[in-house]
Amino acid sequence: MNDMNEMPGMENTGGSEESGSATPSAGAGAESGEMAYCVKCRKKTAMVETQKVTMKNGRPALSGKCGVCGTGMYKILSQKA
């Protein structure tokens, strides 16, 4: 019974707490609280340490890190931005 109680608690609590705690701090750390898809987490997360960059073809983009796992992220922006 202990194994059954620990596993669901760890999955639900660990994921919820990490996401909940990462989102507010990521919003504060990011310039505009941009959300982008993280390929490692397989979901949209807030980007931290964002930097606005321009690609070779002239399109604007945001470069940053995932607020949950720290993986490098890149979001291509519209040319209007």
Contacts in CASP RR format, 6 or more apart in sequence:
PFRMAT RR
TARGET T0000
AUTHOR 0000-0000-0000
METHOD contacts of the structure
MODEL  1
MNDMNEMPGMENTGGSEESGSATPSAGAGAESGEMAYCVKCRKKTAMVET
QKVTMKNGRPALSGKCGVCGTGMYKILSQKA
18 68 0 8 1.000
19 45 0 8 1.000
19 68 0 8 1.000
22 45 0 8 1.000
22 46 0 8 1.000
22 67 0 8 1.000
22 68 0 8 1.000
23 45 0 8 1.000
23 46 0 8 1.000
25 48 0 8 1.000
25 67 0 8 1.000
26 33 0 8 1.000
26 45 0 8 1.000
26 46 0 8 1.000
26 47 0 8 1.000
26 48 0 8 1.000
26 67 0 8 1.000
27 33 0 8 1.000
27 46 0 8 1.000
27 48 0 8 1.000
29 48 0 8 1.000
29 49 0 8 1.000
30 46 0 8 1.000
30 47 0 8 1.000
30 48 0 8 1.000
30 49 0 8 1.000
30 50 0 8 1.000
31 50 0 8 1.000
31 52 0 8 1.000
32 50 0 8 1.000
33 46 0 8 1.000
33 47 0 8 1.000
33 50 0 8 1.000
34 46 0 8 1.000
34 47 0 8 1.000
34 50 0 8 1.000
34 62 0 8 1.000
34 75 0 8 1.000
35 44 0 8 1.000
35 45 0 8 1.000
35 46 0 8 1.000
35 47 0 8 1.000
36 44 0 8 1.000
36 45 0 8 1.000
36 47 0 8 1.000
36 62 0 8 1.000
36 73 0 8 1.000
36 74 0 8 1.000
36 75 0 8 1.000
37 43 0 8 1.000
37 44 0 8 1.000
37 73 0 8 1.000
38 44 0 8 1.000
38 45 0 8 1.000
38 66 0 8 1.000
38 68 0 8 1.000
38 69 0 8 1.000
38 71 0 8 1.000
38 73 0 8 1.000
39 71 0 8 1.000
40 66 0 8 1.000
40 69 0 8 1.000
40 71 0 8 1.000
41 66 0 8 1.000
41 68 0 8 1.000
41 69 0 8 1.000
41 71 0 8 1.000
45 66 0 8 1.000
45 67 0 8 1.000
45 68 0 8 1.000
46 67 0 8 1.000
47 62 0 8 1.000
47 64 0 8 1.000
47 65 0 8 1.000
47 66 0 8 1.000
47 67 0 8 1.000
47 73 0 8 1.000
47 75 0 8 1.000
48 64 0 8 1.000
48 65 0 8 1.000
48 66 0 8 1.000
48 67 0 8 1.000
48 70 0 8 1.000
49 64 0 8 1.000
49 65 0 8 1.000
50 62 0 8 1.000
50 63 0 8 1.000
50 64 0 8 1.000
51 62 0 8 1.000
51 63 0 8 1.000
51 64 0 8 1.000
52 60 0 8 1.000
52 61 0 8 1.000
52 62 0 8 1.000
53 60 0 8 1.000
53 61 0 8 1.000
53 62 0 8 1.000
53 63 0 8 1.000
54 60 0 8 1.000
54 61 0 8 1.000
55 61 0 8 1.000
55 76 0 8 1.000
59 76 0 8 1.000
59 77 0 8 1.000
59 79 0 8 1.000
60 76 0 8 1.000
60 77 0 8 1.000
60 78 0 8 1.000
60 79 0 8 1.000
60 81 0 8 1.000
61 74 0 8 1.000
61 75 0 8 1.000
61 76 0 8 1.000
61 77 0 8 1.000
62 74 0 8 1.000
62 75 0 8 1.000
62 77 0 8 1.000
63 72 0 8 1.000
63 73 0 8 1.000
63 74 0 8 1.000
64 72 0 8 1.000
64 73 0 8 1.000
64 74 0 8 1.000
65 71 0 8 1.000
65 72 0 8 1.000
65 73 0 8 1.000
66 72 0 8 1.000
66 73 0 8 1.000
END
